[in-house]
Amino acid sequence: MTASNTGERPRLSGTNLERAADHNQRVTLHAIRVLGPLTRVELAGITGLTGPAIANITKRLLQDGLIDEAGQRRGGRGQPPTKLVVRADACYSIGVNIDRDHITLVLVDFSGETLARVSEEVDFALPDHVRALYRRSVKNMLRKAGVDVAKVVGLGVAVPDDLGLVDLPGRPADYAAWDKVNMAELFREPLDLPVFVENDAAAAAMGEMQLGLGQKNNSFFYVLISSGLGGGLVVDGSYLRGADGRSGELGFMRAGDGAAPGEEVQRLVSLSGLARHLERNGCKLADVMHGPDPDDATIACVSAWIEDAARQLIVPLDAINCLINPAAVLVGGRLPTAILERLAARANELMKERAGLLPTVAPVARAALSEDAPAVGAAILPFSHFLLPKQAALWKASA
């Protein structure tokens, strides 16, 4: 993750970010955020901190407006203990996902709920186009959601690696301009927020780790189906980048049976691959993504693609299981939820059939954060930088 302007204090009303940088405070806040409502006794058990330490930390968090007391837990003897929850309105963040076929902006509160969303379907949008969409949208998003700009802690941007350089069908020559773009400058106006930039699959995996099924699976592999095919690896609550920051690039693996020699998996297993498959059979991607109920021909075409795509994922999934041994493989992206669920279910069936050939097989499931996962994950980046622990799994036991 890269950041710009991080030396400037974000305009977080009522919050002392120097105190928020305290490691134990970050761990406690994250525990409340993920596992709450929690009592102070439960927090001590989860974090391994002493009762007095938890009392001091929660007092600061209450003073800073990051958590609230949410009633009392009944059922025990004596005075019932007070439960603690995060304040969703404590702070906000903006997430941007730039891809070769769309631009998506989201405004997210501290609980992870998306309060406002703007998305535009556009092929190979250039930097000036993205800048213009952001500038004309962001203040209106804040206004409609009733959010004070002073409580927006930052902006996260999720983009595929080599956005302007990967040679995809239809890519214009001037799209290579993305290779030299300074994201902090691109999004400097009108709010001048700290800007954090991350690979789209990594952002999606981080979002899943903070808000989705990653709360139950400490180690997982995230498969992101977008205009291309990417992946993100989380082990023991930490995102692993690899030596060159390119871990998880399963889209560049060679496809298996039925593919042309040397063909990449993402040639078929991607939105662009689905679009080509549909066009060859007289159907349109728009009818699948945004149209009314598709006709029988489109349904049959999509079903055939799901079968082919699930089979093409076998080689990457074999490698993931043998080399990484995750607790789960989570599939997300911009496909409609029903298609993602069917694809994940079919891939899971095929991998179960291979259980005797592999040391272990992780279940394959649809990710909780699907269509907007990279944008929402990008919005989590400022929260992570300023308020949350560097690792998600820092407590000694589950609640």
Backbone hydrogen bonds in HBPLUS format (Angstrom, degrees):
<---DONOR---> <-ACCEPTOR-->    atom                        ^
c    i                          cat <-CA-CA->   ^        H-A-AA   ^      H-
h    n   atom  resd res      DA  || num        DHA   H-A  angle D-A-AA Bond
n    s   type  num  typ     dist DA aas  dist angle  dist       angle   num
A0002-THR N   A0197-VAL O   3.19 MM 195  5.29 162.7  2.22 146.2 150.8     1
A0197-VAL N   A0002-THR O   2.84 MM 195  5.29 156.2  1.89 145.3 153.3     2
A0004-SER N   A0195-VAL O   2.79 MM 191  5.24 145.0  1.91 149.8 160.6     3
A0195-VAL N   A0004-SER O   3.20 MM 191  5.24 148.5  2.31 134.0 142.7     4
A0008-GLU N   A0005-ASN O   3.06 MM   3  5.69 160.5  2.10 116.9 122.4     5
A0012-LEU N   A0010-PRO O   2.81 MM   2  5.64 133.4  2.03 109.2  94.5     6
A0015-THR N   A0012-LEU O   3.26 MM   3  5.76 163.6  2.29 136.6 134.3     7
A0020-ALA N   A0016-ASN O   3.02 MM   4  6.31 151.8  2.11 142.4 151.4     8
A0021-ALA N   A0017-LEU O   3.06 MM   4  6.07 123.7  2.39 129.7 140.3     9
A0021-ALA N   A0018-GLU O   3.32 MM   3  5.29 143.3  2.46  92.5 102.5    10
A0022-ASP N   A0019-ARG O   3.01 MM   3  5.60 165.3  2.03 116.9 121.7    11
A0026-ARG N   A0022-ASP O   3.00 MM   4  6.30 154.8  2.06 154.2 161.6    12
A0027-VAL N   A0023-HIS O   2.98 MM   4  6.31 160.3  2.02 154.9 160.2    13
A0028-THR N   A0024-ASN O   2.98 MM   4  6.13 161.6  2.01 145.9 150.7    14
A0029-LEU N   A0025-GLN O   2.90 MM   4  6.04 165.5  1.92 150.8 155.0    15
A0030-HIS N   A0026-ARG O   2.89 MM   4  6.05 157.7  1.94 148.2 154.6    16
A0031-ALA N   A0027-VAL O   2.95 MM   4  6.17 155.0  2.02 146.9 153.7    17
A0032-ILE N   A0028-THR O   3.05 MM   4  6.35 160.9  2.09 152.1 156.4    18
A0033-ARG N   A0029-LEU O   2.92 MM   4  6.08 155.7  1.98 145.3 152.9    19
A0034-VAL N   A0030-HIS O   2.90 MM   4  6.05 158.2  1.95 153.7 157.8    20
A0035-LEU N   A0031-ALA O   2.81 MM   4  5.58 161.2  1.85 147.8 154.3    21
A0036-GLY N   A0032-ILE O   2.89 MM   4  4.46 138.1  2.07 119.6 125.6    22
A0038-LEU N   A0084-LEU O   3.10 MM  46  5.22 152.6  2.18 135.8 141.7    23
A0084-LEU N   A0038-LEU O   2.70 MM  46  5.22 146.5  1.81 133.7 143.6    24
A0043-LEU N   A0039-THR O   2.95 MM   4  6.24 153.1  2.02 145.2 153.0    25
A0044-ALA N   A0040-ARG O   3.00 MM   4  6.26 154.0  2.07 145.1 151.0    26
A0045-GLY N   A0041-VAL O   3.14 MM   4  6.47 156.6  2.20 147.3 153.2    27
A0046-ILE N   A0042-GLU O   2.93 MM   4  6.17 151.5  2.01 149.6 157.7    28
A0047-THR N   A0043-LEU O   2.88 MM   4  5.93 171.1  1.88 156.6 158.9    29
A0048-GLY N   A0044-ALA O   2.91 MM   4  5.45 142.6  2.05 137.2 146.1    30
A0396-LYS N   A0046-ILE O   2.79 MM 350  5.80 127.3  2.07 150.3 164.5    31
A0054-ILE N   A0050-THR O   2.96 MM   4  6.26 161.7  1.99 154.8 159.7    32
A0055-ALA N   A0051-GLY O   2.92 MM   4  6.16 156.9  1.97 151.7 158.7    33
A0056-ASN N   A0052-PRO O   3.00 MM   4  6.26 158.9  2.04 148.4 152.9    34
A0057-ILE N   A0053-ALA O   2.93 MM   4  6.14 163.3  1.95 152.5 157.5    35
A0058-THR N   A0054-ILE O   2.86 MM   4  5.93 172.4  1.87 155.3 157.9    36
A0059-LYS N   A0055-ALA O   3.06 MM   4  6.10 144.9  2.19 137.3 146.9    37
A0060-ARG N   A0056-ASN O   3.12 MM   4  6.44 154.6  2.19 144.7 150.3    38
A0061-LEU N   A0057-ILE O   2.90 MM   4  6.23 160.7  1.94 153.5 159.6    39
A0062-LEU N   A0058-THR O   2.91 MM   4  6.02 152.1  1.98 142.7 149.5    40
A0063-GLN N   A0059-LYS O   2.98 MM   4  6.21 157.1  2.03 144.5 151.0    41
A0064-ASP N   A0060-ARG O   2.84 MM   4  6.05 149.9  1.93 150.0 158.4    42
A0066-LEU N   A0061-LEU O   3.01 MM   5  5.38 153.5  2.08 163.5 162.5    43
A0065-GLY N   A0062-LEU O   3.14 MM   3  5.15 155.3  2.20 100.3 107.9    44
A0087-ARG N   A0066-LEU O   2.93 MM  21  5.45 165.0  1.95 129.6 128.3    45
A0068-ASP N   A0085-VAL O   2.74 MM  17  5.43 155.9  1.79 159.5 166.2    46
A0085-VAL N   A0068-ASP O   2.99 MM  17  5.43 160.8  2.03 154.2 159.9    47
A0070-ALA N   A0083-LYS O   2.87 MM  13  5.43 165.8  1.89 143.7 148.6    48
A0083-LYS N   A0071-GLY O   2.99 MM  12  5.95 166.4  2.01 154.1 157.5    49
A0073-ARG N   A0081-PRO O   2.86 MM   8  5.70 165.1  1.88 171.1 170.5    50
A0090-ALA N   A0087-ARG O   3.01 MM   3  5.20 161.8  2.04 115.7 116.1    51
A0110-PHE N   A0088-ALA O   3.06 MM  22  4.75 146.1  2.18 145.0 138.1    52
A0092-TYR N   A0151-LYS O   2.85 MM  59  6.00 149.3  1.95 153.2 152.4    53
A0153-VAL N   A0092-TYR O   2.89 MM  61  6.16 156.0  1.95 167.8 162.3    54
A0093-SER N   A0108-VAL O   2.94 MM  15  5.39 151.8  2.02 154.4 161.7    55
A0108-VAL N   A0093-SER O   2.88 MM  15  5.39 173.7  1.89 165.7 167.8    56
A0094-ILE N   A0154-GLY O   3.19 MM  60  6.54 165.6  2.21 152.6 157.0    57
A0156-GLY N   A0094-ILE O   2.83 MM  62  6.28 162.2  1.86 162.1 166.0    58
A0095-GLY N   A0106-VAL O   2.89 MM  11  5.16 163.3  1.91 147.2 152.6    59
A0106-VAL N   A0095-GLY O   2.87 MM  11  5.16 153.8  1.94 150.9 155.7    60
A0096-VAL N   A0156-GLY O   2.82 MM  60  6.16 145.7  1.94 151.6 163.1    61
A0158-ALA N   A0096-VAL O   2.71 MM  62  6.10 164.9  1.73 166.2 171.7    62
A0097-ASN N   A0104-THR O   2.84 MM   7  5.14 161.6  1.88 151.7 157.5    63
A0104-THR N   A0097-ASN O   2.97 MM   7  5.14 157.3  2.03 144.3 151.2    64
A0098-ILE N   A0158-ALA O   3.01 MM  60  6.36 156.9  2.07 161.4 168.6    65
A0099-ASP N   A0102-HIS O   3.03 MM   3  5.41 162.2  2.06 171.3 166.0    66
A0124-PHE N   A0100-ARG O   2.73 MM  24  4.63 169.3  1.74 129.9 132.8    67
A0122-VAL N   A0101-ASP O   3.11 MM  21  5.17 136.0  2.32 107.5 117.1    68
A0103-ILE N   A0120-GLU O   2.98 MM  17  5.34 144.7  2.11 143.8 154.7    69
A0120-GLU N   A0103-ILE O   2.87 MM  17  5.34 157.7  1.92 155.6 162.8    70
A0105-LEU N   A0118-VAL O   2.72 MM  13  5.11 164.8  1.74 160.7 165.8    71
A0118-VAL N   A0105-LEU O   2.93 MM  13  5.11 159.1  1.98 144.7 149.1    72
A0107-LEU N   A0116-ALA O   2.93 MM   9  5.12 152.8  2.00 146.0 146.6    73
A0115-LEU N   A0107-LEU O   2.73 MM   8  5.54 159.0  1.77 161.4 168.6    74
A0109-ASP N   A0113-GLU O   3.02 MM   4  5.58 157.0  2.08 150.6 155.3    75
A0112-GLY N   A0109-ASP O   2.88 MM   3  5.37 157.7  1.93 115.6 123.1    76
A0129-HIS N   A0126-LEU O   2.96 MM   3  5.36 125.6  2.27 111.1 125.1    77
A0130-VAL N   A0126-LEU O   3.16 MM   4  6.54 157.3  2.22 155.1 162.0    78
A0131-ARG N   A0127-PRO O   2.87 MM   4  6.10 167.2  1.89 158.1 161.7    79
A0132-ALA N   A0128-ASP O   3.00 MM   4  6.11 160.2  2.04 142.8 148.0    80
A0133-LEU N   A0129-HIS O   3.03 MM   4  6.27 160.2  2.07 149.3 154.3    81
A0134-TYR N   A0130-VAL O   3.01 MM   4  6.21 167.1  2.03 156.6 159.7    82
A0135-ARG N   A0131-ARG O   2.96 MM   4  6.14 169.4  1.97 154.9 157.8    83
A0136-ARG N   A0132-ALA O   3.09 MM   4  6.20 156.3  2.14 147.9 153.4    84
A0137-SER N   A0134-TYR O   3.15 MM   3  5.19 145.8  2.27 100.3 110.4    85
A0138-VAL N   A0134-TYR O   2.97 MM   4  5.73 170.6  1.98 162.8 161.5    86
A0141-MET N   A0137-SER O   2.96 MM   4  6.19 149.1  2.06 154.3 164.2    87
A0142-LEU N   A0138-VAL O   3.10 MM   4  6.40 159.4  2.14 150.8 155.2    88
A0143-ARG N   A0139-LYS O   2.91 MM   4  6.11 158.8  1.96 146.7 153.0    89
A0144-LYS N   A0140-ASN O   2.94 MM   4  6.07 169.2  1.95 150.9 153.4    90
A0145-ALA N   A0141-MET O   3.12 MM   4  6.21 149.6  2.21 142.2 150.2    91
A0146-GLY N   A0142-LEU O   2.97 MM   4  5.99 111.9  2.44 136.4 152.6    92
A0147-VAL N   A0142-LEU O   2.94 MM   5  5.05 167.6  1.95 149.1 150.2    93
A0146-GLY N   A0143-ARG O   3.08 MM   3  5.04 149.9  2.17  99.6 109.0    94
A0151-LYS N   A0148-ASP O   2.93 MM   3  5.69 164.2  1.96 123.6 128.6    95
A0152-VAL N   A0149-VAL O   3.10 MM   3  5.31 166.7  2.12 113.3 115.2    96
A0155-LEU N   A0194-PRO O   2.92 MM  39  6.19 159.7  1.96 169.6 175.5    97
A0196-PHE N   A0155-LEU O   2.89 MM  41  6.30 155.2  1.95 156.9 164.0    98
A0157-VAL N   A0196-PHE O   2.73 MM  39  6.11 152.7  1.81 161.9 171.1    99
A0198-GLU N   A0157-VAL O   2.84 MM  41  6.20 156.4  1.90 168.9 174.9   100
A0159-VAL N   A0198-GLU O   3.04 MM  39  6.50 154.3  2.11 154.6 162.4   101
A0200-ASP N   A0159-VAL O   2.91 MM  41  4.76 134.3  2.12 109.5 114.0   102
A0165-LEU N   A0162-ASP O   2.98 MM   3  5.13 151.1  2.06 109.3 118.6   103
A0166-VAL N   A0162-ASP O   3.22 MM   4  6.05 159.0  2.27 166.9 160.7   104
A0171-ARG N   A0168-LEU O   3.09 MM   3  5.69 157.7  2.14 145.4 144.4   105
A0175-TYR N   A0172-PRO O   3.11 MM   3  5.48 160.5  2.15 110.9 116.8   106
A0176-ALA N   A0173-ALA O   3.41 MM   3  6.32 174.5  2.41 121.3 122.8   107
A0177-ALA N   A0174-ASP O   3.11 MM   3  5.79 163.9  2.14 116.2 119.7   108
A0178-TRP N   A0175-TYR O   3.22 MM   3  6.24 173.4  2.23 126.7 127.1   109
A0179-ASP N   A0176-ALA O   3.03 MM   3  5.72 157.3  2.08 118.9 124.6   110
A0180-LYS N   A0177-ALA O   3.13 MM   3  5.83 161.7  2.16 119.7 124.3   111
A0181-VAL N   A0178-TRP O   3.31 MM   3  5.17 171.5  2.31 106.1 108.6   112
A0185-GLU N   A0182-ASN O   3.13 MM   3  5.47 121.5  2.49 104.2 117.5   113
A0186-LEU N   A0182-ASN O   2.96 MM   4  6.24 155.4  2.02 150.5 158.6   114
A0187-PHE N   A0183-MET O   3.06 MM   4  6.23 152.1  2.14 150.8 155.2   115
A0188-ARG N   A0185-GLU O   3.33 MM   3  4.98 172.1  2.34 101.7 103.3   116
A0192-ASP N   A0188-ARG O   2.69 MM   4  4.56 134.4  1.89 145.3 157.1   117
A0203-ALA N   A0199-ASN O   2.84 MM   4  6.10 158.6  1.89 157.0 163.5   118
A0204-ALA N   A0200-ASP O   2.94 MM   4  6.14 159.0  1.98 146.0 151.6   119
A0205-ALA N   A0201-ALA O   2.93 MM   4  6.12 157.9  1.98 145.2 151.2   120
A0206-MET N   A0202-ALA O   2.85 MM   4  6.08 156.0  1.91 149.3 156.2   121
A0207-GLY N   A0203-ALA O   2.84 MM   4  6.07 155.9  1.90 149.4 156.2   122
A0208-GLU N   A0204-ALA O   2.92 MM   4  6.15 156.1  1.98 146.4 153.0   123
A0209-MET N   A0205-ALA O   2.85 MM   4  6.06 145.9  1.97 141.3 151.4   124
A0210-GLN N   A0206-MET O   3.00 MM   4  6.25 150.0  2.09 146.0 152.7   125
A0211-LEU N   A0207-GLY O   2.80 MM   4  5.79 161.4  1.83 154.8 160.3   126
A0212-GLY N   A0208-GLU O   2.86 MM   4  4.30 142.1  2.00 113.1 122.3   127
A0214-GLY N   A0208-GLU O   3.09 MM   6  5.41 143.3  2.23 129.5 130.1   128
A0215-GLN N   A0212-GLY O   3.20 MM   3  6.14 172.8  2.21 123.2 125.4   129
A0216-LYS N   A0213-LEU O   2.98 MM   3  5.46 153.6  2.05 110.7 118.5   130
A0217-ASN N   A0213-LEU O   2.99 MM   4  6.24 140.1  2.15 142.8 155.1   131
A0237-GLY N   A0218-ASN O   2.95 MM  19  5.21 155.3  2.01 155.1 147.4   132
A0327-ALA N   A0219-SER O   2.85 MM 108  5.50 152.7  1.92 130.5 138.7   133
A0220-PHE N   A0234-VAL O   2.87 MM  14  5.34 139.2  2.04 135.8 148.6   134
A0234-VAL N   A0220-PHE O   2.95 MM  14  5.34 172.3  1.95 173.1 173.2   135
A0221-PHE N   A0328-ALA O   3.04 MM 107  6.53 156.3  2.10 152.7 159.8   136
A0330-LEU N   A0221-PHE O   2.85 MM 109  6.21 158.2  1.90 158.9 166.3   137
A0222-TYR N   A0232-GLY O   2.72 MM  10  4.93 172.9  1.72 156.4 158.8   138
A0232-GLY N   A0222-TYR O   2.83 MM  10  4.93 143.3  1.96 136.7 146.4   139
A0223-VAL N   A0330-LEU O   2.74 MM 107  6.02 168.9  1.75 162.0 165.5   140
A0332-GLY N   A0223-VAL O   2.87 MM 109  6.15 170.0  1.88 172.4 172.9   141
A0224-LEU N   A0230-GLY O   2.89 MM   6  5.07 161.3  1.92 130.2 135.4   142
A0230-GLY N   A0224-LEU O   2.96 MM   6  5.07 169.5  1.97 149.6 152.9   143
A0225-ILE N   A0332-GLY O   2.87 MM 107  6.19 167.3  1.89 146.2 149.6   144
A0334-ARG N   A0225-ILE O   3.15 MM 109  6.61 143.0  2.30 166.4 173.9   145
A0226-SER N   A0228-GLY O   2.94 MM   2  5.01 155.8  2.00 150.9 154.5   146
A0271-LEU N   A0226-SER O   2.73 MM  45  5.54 175.9  1.73 158.0 156.5   147
A0240-LEU N   A0233-LEU O   2.94 MM   7  5.73 167.1  1.95 159.5 163.3   148
A0235-VAL N   A0238-SER O   2.85 MM   3  5.33 158.4  1.89 156.4 153.5   149
A0238-SER N   A0235-VAL O   2.97 MM   3  5.33 158.8  2.02 114.0 120.9   150
A0392-ALA N   A0237-GLY O   3.08 MM 155  4.69 177.3  2.08 130.0 130.9   151
A0247-SER N   A0241-ARG O   2.85 MM   6  5.17 150.3  1.94 145.9 144.1   152
A0245-GLY N   A0242-GLY O   3.20 MM   3  4.99 165.6  2.22 102.8 106.8   153
A0250-LEU N   A0248-GLY O   2.75 MM   2  5.54 140.5  1.91 105.4  94.2   154
A0252-PHE N   A0249-GLU O   3.32 MM   3  6.13 161.0  2.36 119.9 123.4   155
A0253-MET N   A0250-LEU O   3.08 MM   3  5.37 163.2  2.11 110.8 116.1   156
A0266-GLN N   A0251-GLY O   3.23 MM  15  4.64 164.9  2.25 134.9 130.3   157
A0265-VAL N   A0253-MET O   2.84 MM  12  5.80 149.4  1.93 165.1 167.7   158
A0255-ALA N   A0263-GLU O   2.71 MM   8  5.69 171.7  1.72 164.7 164.9   159
A0259-ALA N   A0256-GLY O   3.30 MM   3  6.10 160.6  2.34 142.7 144.6   160
A0263-GLU N   A0260-ALA O   3.03 MM   3  5.39 161.3  2.06 138.4 136.9   161
A0267-ARG N   A0264-GLU O   3.07 MM   3  5.49 158.2  2.12 110.2 117.2   162
A0268-LEU N   A0265-VAL O   3.16 MM   3  6.05 153.4  2.24 123.7 127.5   163
A0269-VAL N   A0265-VAL O   3.00 MM   4  6.05 167.3  2.02 157.5 153.6   164
A0270-SER N   A0268-LEU O   3.02 MM   2  5.83 125.5  2.32 109.6  94.0   165
A0274-LEU N   A0270-SER O   2.87 MM   4  6.16 152.5  1.95 145.9 153.2   166
A0275-ALA N   A0271-LEU O   2.86 MM   4  6.08 156.6  1.91 146.9 153.5   167
A0276-ARG N   A0272-SER O   3.03 MM   4  6.27 157.7  2.08 145.1 150.0   168
A0277-HIS N   A0273-GLY O   3.02 MM   4  6.20 160.0  2.06 145.6 151.3   169
A0278-LEU N   A0274-LEU O   2.91 MM   4  6.13 160.4  1.95 153.7 158.5   170
A0279-GLU N   A0275-ALA O   2.94 MM   4  6.12 163.2  1.97 150.8 155.5   171
A0280-ARG N   A0276-ARG O   3.00 MM   4  6.18 158.1  2.05 150.7 155.9   172
A0281-ASN N   A0278-LEU O   2.99 MM   3  5.21 137.0  2.18 100.8 113.5   173
A0283-CYS N   A0278-LEU O   2.75 MM   5  4.73 165.0  1.77 142.2 137.9   174
A0282-GLY N   A0279-GLU O   3.10 MM   3  5.03 162.9  2.13 110.5 109.4   175
A0287-ASP N   A0284-LYS O   3.23 MM   3  5.54 133.7  2.46 101.7 112.5   176
A0288-VAL N   A0285-LEU O   2.90 MM   3  5.17 134.7  2.10 105.2 118.3   177
A0289-MET N   A0285-LEU O   2.91 MM   4  6.16 158.6  1.95 158.8 165.6   178
A0290-HIS N   A0286-ALA O   2.96 MM   4  5.60 163.1  1.99 141.2 146.7   179
A0291-GLY N   A0286-ALA O   3.08 MM   5  6.18 127.8  2.36 149.8 155.6   180
A0299-ILE N   A0295-ASP O   3.00 MM   4  6.27 160.8  2.03 155.3 161.3   181
A0300-ALA N   A0296-ASP O   2.94 MM   4  6.13 160.2  1.98 149.7 154.5   182
A0301-CYS N   A0297-ALA O   2.98 MM   4  6.16 150.0  2.07 141.2 150.0   183
A0302-VAL N   A0298-THR O   2.88 MM   4  6.11 159.5  1.92 153.3 157.9   184
A0303-SER N   A0299-ILE O   2.97 MM   4  6.17 156.3  2.03 145.8 152.6   185
A0304-ALA N   A0300-ALA O   3.04 MM   4  6.28 153.3  2.11 143.7 150.1   186
A0305-TRP N   A0301-CYS O   3.05 MM   4  6.35 154.1  2.12 144.2 151.3   187
A0306-ILE N   A0302-VAL O   2.87 MM   4  6.17 159.3  1.92 153.9 159.3   188
A0307-GLU N   A0303-SER O   3.13 MM   4  6.40 159.1  2.17 147.0 151.6   189
A0308-ASP N   A0304-ALA O   3.03 MM   4  6.31 166.4  2.05 151.0 154.6   190
A0309-ALA N   A0305-TRP O   2.70 MM   4  5.82 167.9  1.71 160.4 164.2   191
A0310-ALA N   A0306-ILE O   2.91 MM   4  5.94 162.7  1.94 147.1 152.0   192
A0311-ARG N   A0307-GLU O   3.13 MM   4  6.31 155.8  2.19 144.5 150.8   193
A0312-GLN N   A0308-ASP O   2.92 MM   4  6.20 146.7  2.03 145.9 155.7   194
A0313-LEU N   A0309-ALA O   3.01 MM   4  6.25 131.9  2.25 142.8 155.3   195
A0313-LEU N   A0310-ALA O   3.25 MM   3  5.15 134.1  2.47  91.2 103.6   196
A0314-ILE N   A0311-ARG O   3.23 MM   3  5.37 159.0  2.27 102.6 109.0   197
A0317-LEU N   A0313-LEU O   2.89 MM   4  5.99 162.2  1.92 156.0 162.0   198
A0318-ASP N   A0314-ILE O   2.75 MM   4  5.94 151.1  1.83 154.1 161.9   199
A0319-ALA N   A0315-VAL O   3.14 MM   4  6.42 162.7  2.17 151.7 155.5   200
A0320-ILE N   A0316-PRO O   2.86 MM   4  6.14 158.8  1.91 151.5 157.9   201
A0321-ASN N   A0317-LEU O   2.95 MM   4  6.07 164.8  1.97 148.5 152.1   202
A0322-CYS N   A0318-ASP O   2.95 MM   4  6.12 161.6  1.98 151.6 157.0   203
A0323-LEU N   A0319-ALA O   2.85 MM   4  5.74 164.4  1.87 152.8 157.2   204
A0324-ILE N   A0320-ILE O   2.96 MM   4  5.33 149.4  2.05 134.1 142.4   205
A0325-ASN N   A0320-ILE O   3.24 MM   5  6.65 145.5  2.36 146.9 155.0   206
A0329-VAL N   A0363-PRO O   2.91 MM  34  6.17 161.1  1.94 162.7 163.2   207
A0365-ALA N   A0329-VAL O   2.95 MM  36  6.40 156.9  2.00 163.3 170.5   208
A0331-VAL N   A0365-ALA O   2.84 MM  34  6.15 158.7  1.89 151.7 158.8   209
A0367-ALA N   A0331-VAL O   2.78 MM  36  5.19 168.7  1.79 128.3 129.4   210
A0339-ILE N   A0336-PRO O   2.99 MM   3  5.46 121.7  2.34 110.7 124.8   211
A0340-LEU N   A0336-PRO O   3.01 MM   4  6.32 164.1  2.03 159.6 164.8   212
A0341-GLU N   A0337-THR O   2.89 MM   4  6.11 161.7  1.93 154.6 159.5   213
A0342-ARG N   A0338-ALA O   3.06 MM   4  6.25 156.3  2.12 141.2 147.5   214
A0343-LEU N   A0339-ILE O   2.84 MM   4  6.03 161.7  1.87 154.1 159.4   215
A0344-ALA N   A0340-LEU O   2.86 MM   4  6.03 168.9  1.88 154.4 157.5   216
A0345-ALA N   A0341-GLU O   2.90 MM   4  5.98 158.9  1.94 144.6 151.2   217
A0346-ARG N   A0342-ARG O   2.90 MM   4  6.05 158.8  1.94 147.2 152.6   218
A0347-ALA N   A0343-LEU O   2.92 MM   4  6.10 163.6  1.95 152.5 157.4   219
A0348-ASN N   A0344-ALA O   2.88 MM   4  6.02 150.3  1.97 143.5 152.2   220
A0349-GLU N   A0345-ALA O   2.97 MM   4  6.26 151.1  2.06 143.4 150.8   221
A0350-LEU N   A0346-ARG O   3.00 MM   4  6.29 163.9  2.03 152.9 156.4   222
A0351-MET N   A0347-ALA O   2.95 MM   4  6.15 152.7  2.03 146.0 153.5   223
A0352-LYS N   A0348-ASN O   2.97 MM   4  6.17 148.5  2.07 145.1 153.4   224
A0353-GLU N   A0349-GLU O   3.16 MM   4  6.48 148.3  2.26 145.1 153.1   225
A0354-ARG N   A0351-MET O   2.99 MM   3  4.99 139.0  2.16  96.3 108.6   226
A0355-ALA N   A0352-LYS O   3.14 MM   3  5.11 165.3  2.16 107.2 110.0   227
A0357-LEU N   A0354-ARG O   2.83 MM   3  5.34 155.0  1.90 118.1 126.5   228
A0373-ALA N   A0370-SER O   3.09 MM   3  5.18 166.3  2.11 118.0 118.6   229
A0376-VAL N   A0372-ASP O   2.88 MM   4  6.02 173.5  1.88 171.6 173.7   230
A0377-GLY N   A0373-ALA O   2.77 MM   4  5.75 159.3  1.81 150.0 157.1   231
A0378-ALA N   A0374-PRO O   2.82 MM   4  5.94 146.4  1.93 139.0 148.3   232
A0379-ALA N   A0375-ALA O   3.01 MM   4  6.32 147.5  2.12 141.6 150.3   233
A0380-ILE N   A0376-VAL O   3.14 MM   4  6.49 131.5  2.38 140.5 153.1   234
A0380-ILE N   A0377-GLY O   3.13 MM   3  5.12 134.4  2.34  94.7 107.2   235
A0381-LEU N   A0378-ALA O   3.11 MM   3  5.38 144.1  2.24 104.3 114.2   236
A0384-SER N   A0380-ILE O   2.89 MM   4  6.15 162.1  1.92 161.7 167.5   237
A0385-HIS N   A0381-LEU O   2.97 MM   4  6.20 157.1  2.02 152.3 158.4   238
A0386-PHE N   A0382-PRO O   3.05 MM   4  6.17 168.1  2.06 155.4 157.2   239
A0387-LEU N   A0383-PHE O   2.80 MM   4  5.41 159.2  1.84 151.1 157.3   240
A0388-LEU N   A0383-PHE O   3.16 MM   5  6.25 137.6  2.35 141.2 144.9   241
